[in-house]
Amino acid sequence: MPIWTLHGDGRRVEPGAVVKPNERLSWPGTIAIGAQHVVAMFGATFLVPILTGFPVSTTLLFSGVGTLLFLLITQNRLPSYLGSSFAFIAPITALNGGNPLESGAQITQALLGVLVAGVLLAAVGFVVQWAGTGWIEKLMPPVVAGAIVALIGFNLAPAAWGNFQKQPELATITLVAVVLFAVLFRGFLGRISIFLGVIVGYIVAIVTNQVDFTEVAKAPWIGLPEFHLVGIADPGAWALVPMFLPVVLVLIAENVGHVRGVATMTDDPSINKSTGRALIADGVATTLAGGFGGSGTTTYGENIGVMAATRVYSTAAYWVAGTVAALLAFSPKVGEVFNTIPPGVLGGVTTALYGLIGVIGIKIWVDNRVDFSRPVNQYTVAVSFVIAIAQFSMGWGQLQFGAIVLGTVAALVIYHGGNAVARWRRTGADDGGPIPAVGQLGGDPQD
């Protein structure tokens, strides 16, 4: 059972101070902070099952359980909420032409990809725990990491348009609301602009009689979530697994970034030592979800926003949040409410959401001052983006490689291959001819 030291008098945080992971406020205050974390994660977590066709209640259950597992595996030292990862949306919906899955058989196939991604992420975590993160930075320097994160978001653009055009007026209202909340409010409200935009669009849909509550009325208040077992014996499911492999790279980047962010905000560099455990924990949570019908998980930036606003980094608040999320999953009526969200609302919110995923990748370049005067960096991004946005695909026997796989491979091959050629050229090993200046072909593989 976790034990926390009471911070001060337990009622307030002094100016300039923070409540550290091993501290807590009074239990009423801790519960209130935990409730804020539930609200912060809700807007994004419920969108993933709505967009993928996964059961909402099941996804919510494994989100809460995954958070509690994360706290246990990281030895209660790293505050984090594990919500549904947007990186899984593209490979999952690719099984149904970019649309939510429509049958249990499709969900069963998709779950194998989620499970494999979780196992690989946990394996990477064990390697990081033993060898550190240096090898990740060499494999995925900022220009490559940014490209992979961004192309996953941009690859989803056609899906956003598909929902948008079904109810363009409702979609426009929702999109405008998202943007207005983001630019008008700072702090916590600004960080949950996606959630607030959905609320506005949903209210408009109700007022204009575009929501059908028939199934909500039928659903019981209490009941078990809808479980699906992973299709581990399905050859067709294994053929789809390659589409999920690039997601592992995104999850690595998100977890590493989360750990570093918390270490910086708490002014505690020792938290960086939890990077390996964080990856293992997220991998275990994703594997568990993939085994029984939930979506893959990741650390949530929305909850970092809550911590930054409150200056409370206590893991006690996350025990509250994870427990509440798991309990909410046992209300089928809650799940049916989410299923009534009209496509126009989803089209409006995903127009912003998928673009924001792309912007996160671009922000990685800005924060790391990636030099785009270098051709190798230009082509790493240019080729991978066109592959993703145009939704290239390739088949090899029973294996199908979608745009995210091809774009990821292109980014890695062009970057590392281009720099290898540049190094070879600089040795003059070709024909003794003139050696190009650094950057003319690619330059040093440093960003």
N, C-alpha and C positions, 0 to 999 in steps of 0.2 A: 504494500500500500504506500503510495507516495506521501512524503512528508515535506511540508514547506515551512519556512520561517516567516513569521508575521512581519510585514513591512511597516516599520514605524508603529503608528497606533492602529494601522489596518484600515483607516478611513480615507486617507488622502495620500497623494504623491507630492512631495515637496518640489518646488521649482528646481529644474536642473537634474532631478533624480529620476531613476527608473525603477520599476518593480522587476527584479531579475527573475529568471526562470525558476530558481529554487525558493522564491519568496511568493507571498500572496497577500491580498487585501483581506478584509473581513469576509466571511462566507457570503453575506448578502451582496457585498461589492463584487466578489469573485463571480457569483452567479449572474449578476447584471452584465459584467464584462463578457462572460460566456454567452449570454443571450445575444450580445452585439455580434459576436463571432458567428453565431448561427445565422443571423440576418445577412451578414456580409457574404457568407459562403452560399447562401440559398439561391441568389439570383443566377449564379453561374452553374452551380451543381445541378439544379433541376433542368437547366436548358439542355445539357448534354443528352440525357435520356429522351427528352422531347424531340431533339433533332436526330437522334440515332434510332429511335424506336425501342430502346431498351426500357424495361419496367422502371418507372420513377421510384416507387417505394424500395425496390431492391437496390437500385443505385444509391439511394439515400442511406439505406442500412449499411452498405459496405463502405460508404464514405465515413459514417460515424465510427464503425468498427475499425476501419483502417486508421483513423486518427488515434484511437486508443492503442492500437498495435504500434503505431509510430512512436507514441510517447513511451511505451514499454521498451521497445528496441533501442531507442536513443537514450535510455536510462533516465528519462524525465528531465533531460538537460536542454532539449531543443523545442521551443514552442512552435507548433505548426498545425494547421488544419489541412487534412488531405481531402480535397474536393475532386469532382470529376474533371479529368483532363480533356481540354479541347483538342489536344493533338490526336486523340483517337477518333474524332468525328469523321475526318476524311477517309481513312481506310475502312471504317465500319460502313459508312453510307455508300462507299464505292461498290459494295456488294449488291446495291439496289439502284444503281444509276445515279448516285448522289442524293437519294431520297431516304427517309427513315425506313428501317427494316420492317417488313410486313408479316413475317411468320416466325414461329418458334424455331424452324429449321435454319433460317438465316441468322437468327440470334445465336444459336448453338455454334454455327460455323465461325461467326465473328468472335465469339468468346475464346476460341483457341488462340487467335492472334493476340488478344488481351493477355491471356495467361502466359504465352511465350514471351511477350514483352516484359511482363513482370518478372519472370524467371531470369531473363537476361539482365534486367536492371539490378536485381539482387546480386547476381554474379559479379557485375561491375562494381557493386558496393563492396563486396569482399576483396576484390583486387585493390580498390582505393584504400580500404582499411589497412591493407598490407603495404602497398607501394606509394600511396599518395595520389594527388590529382594531376601531377605534371604530365603524365602520358595523355590524359584527356585533352589538356590544353594544346599538346602537339598534334593530336589527331584532329581536333576541332578548334582551330584558332578562330578569333572573332569573325573574320569574314565568312568562314564556312558555317559556324554556328548561327550567325545572323541569317544567312541565306536559307538554312534548313528550317529555322523557326518561321521565317517570313513566307516561304513557299507553301508551307502547310496551310497558313491562313488564306493566301491568295488562291490556292487550289480550290477552296470552298466557295469562291465567288459565284459560280453558276447556281449552286444550291440556294444561296441567298436570293438570287434573282428569281429562281423558280417559285419560291414562296411569295416574294414581293408582288409579282404580277398577278397572283390569284386575288388579292385584295389590295390594290395599290393605294387607295385612300387611307385605309387603316394602317398599312405599312408606313406610309409617309408620316402620319401622325405619331406613330411609335418612334420612328427614326428621329424626328424633330424633338420629341420629348427626351430621348437619350442624350442628344447633343446639348440641349438646353440645360439639363441637369448637370452635365459634365462641365459646362463653361460657367454656369451661374453659381455653383456651390463649390466650396473648397472642403478639404478634410474628408470626413466619413461619407457625407451625402454625395460628394462628387465621385468618390470611389465606387459607389454602388449605383451609378447612373444607369447601367444596363438593367438592373433590377427595377429601378424606379420607372424607367421607360416602358418596361413590360407591364407594370401596374397601370400606368396611364393608358396604354393601348388596350389592355384587357377591360378596363372600366368603360372606355369608349365602345368597345365591342359589345359589352353587356347592355349599355344604354341603347345601342342601335340594333339590338336583337340579333347579334351574330354569334351568340354563345348558346350551346345546347347543354343544359344541366341534367338531362334525363339519366345518364349513367351515374352522375354524382349522387342523385337521389336514391338510386338503387344500391349503391356501395355501402357496406357496413362501416361503422366508425372504427371497429377493431378487427384485425385479421392478419394473416400471414402475408408477407410479400410474395410476389410471383417469382419462383426460382427456375432457372434453366441450367442444365448441366452442360459442361463444355463438350464439344464434339471431338474428343481426342482420337476417336477411332475412324473419323471421317476423312478419307483421302482428299476429298474436295476442300475440306477446311484447311488441311496442311498446304494445299496449293495456294491458299490466300495469305498464308503467314508472312511472306516477304513484304507485303504492303504495310505490315505493322512494324517492321524493323527500324525504319527511320524515327519512329516515335520514341524509341529508347534514347536516341541522341537528344531529343528535345527534353525528355524527363531528366536526363543527366544535367543538362544545362540549367533547368529550372531548380532542381534540388541544390546544386552547387551554388547557384545565385542566391537561393533562400538562406542557406547557411551563412554565407558571407555577409548578407544583408543584416541578419540578426546579430552576428558577431560585431558588426560595425555599429549598429544602433545601441547595443548594450555595452559597447566599449569593452568587450570580453573576447580577445583573440582565441582563447582556449576553446570556444564554441566551434571553431573551424575544424577541430579534431573530430567532430561528430559527423563530418561529411560522409564517410564510408557507411556509418550506421544509418544515416538519413537515406542513402540510396538503397541499402538493404531493406529498411523499413518500408519505403515506398514500393519496392519490388515485391515484398511479401504481401502488402495490402492489395496491390494490383493483381497478383497471382490469385489471391483468395477471391477477389471480385470476379475475375475471369472464370474461375471454376464453378461459380454458382449463379451467374446472371447479372453481375454489376459491371459498371464501366470502370476503366482504369483510373487511377488516382494520381494526384500530384500535389505538391505544396502550393498554397494559394496566396497570391499577391494581395487579394482583397483583405485577407486577415492580417497581413503585414501592415496594411493601411490602418486597421483598427489599433494595432499595437503602437504604431507611430503616433496616432492621434491621442491615445490614452496613456502612453508611456508605461503600459503594463504588459510585461513579457512573461508573466507567470504561466507555467504549464498547467496550473490548477484550472485556469479559465478554459483551457482546451479539453480537459477532462469533462468539464461541464458541457461544452459544445458538442463533443463527440457522443456523449451519453444522450443528450437531447435529440440529436439527429437520428441516432439509432432507434429511439423510442417513437419518433414521428413516423418511421418507416412502417410501423405496425398499424397504420391507419389507411386502409384502402381508399377511404373517402378523400384523403389528402392527395393521393396519387391520381384519382379521377379528376379532381379539380385542375391539376396541371394538364391533363389530357384534353381539357376543353379549350386550351389556348388556341385561337384561330391562326391559320397560316399567315395572314397578313401581319399579325403581331410578330410572329417568328421571322418573317421576311424583313421587317423593319429593323428588328434588334440585331439580326445576324449580319445585315449590311454593315452595321457599325462593328459588331463583334469580330467578324472574320477579318475585317480591315485592321482592327486593333492588334490581332495576332501578328499580322504582317508588320505593323509598326513596331512591335516588340523586337522583332528581328532587326529592323533598321536601327532601333535604339542601341542594340548591341554594337553596331558599327560606330555609331556616334560616340558612345561612351568609351570605346577603345580606339578612337581616332584612326579607323581603317583608311589606308591610303588608296583611293580609287583612281589615282593617276597611273597605277601599276596595271598593265594589261592582264596579268594573271588574276588579279582581284576583280577586274571588270568582267572577264569572261566567266569566272566562277559564279558570279551572280547572274549575269545576263542569260547564260544558257540554262541554268537551273530554273530561273523564273519563267522563261518561255515554256519550258517543259511542263511546269506545274500549272500555269495559267491556261495553256492550250490543252491540258489534260492528255498528254502523250500516254500511250500504253504499249506494252509489248508482251507477246506470249512466247513461252518456250516449253513445249510439251504441255503438261497440265498446269504449269506455273504461269501465273499472270502477274506482270509487273506494272503497277499503276504509276501515275505521274509523280507521286511523292517519292516512291522508291527510285525511279529514274532520275528525278531532280536531285535527290540526295547523293546518289552515286556520281552524277555529273559534277556536283560541287566538290566532292572529295577527290575525284580523279583529276579534274582540271587544276585544282589548287596544288595538290601534292605533285602531280605529274608535271605541271608547268614549272614549279620551283625546282624540281629535279633536273629538268632540261636546262633551266637557267644556271644552276650550279655546274652542270656538265659543260655548258658553253664557257663559263668563266674560267674553267681549267685550261681552255684552249685545246681540248682533246679532240676536237673535230678535225680540223685540217691546218691548224696553226694560224688561221686567219685572225682578223681583228676580233677582239672580245667586246661584246656590247656592254654599255654602261649599266650599272645596277638600276633596275627598274625598266630598262628598255624591253626586256622580255618578261621579266617577272621579279627579278631582284631577290633579296634575302627573304626567306619564308617567315618574316616577322611582320606583325601588323601593329 
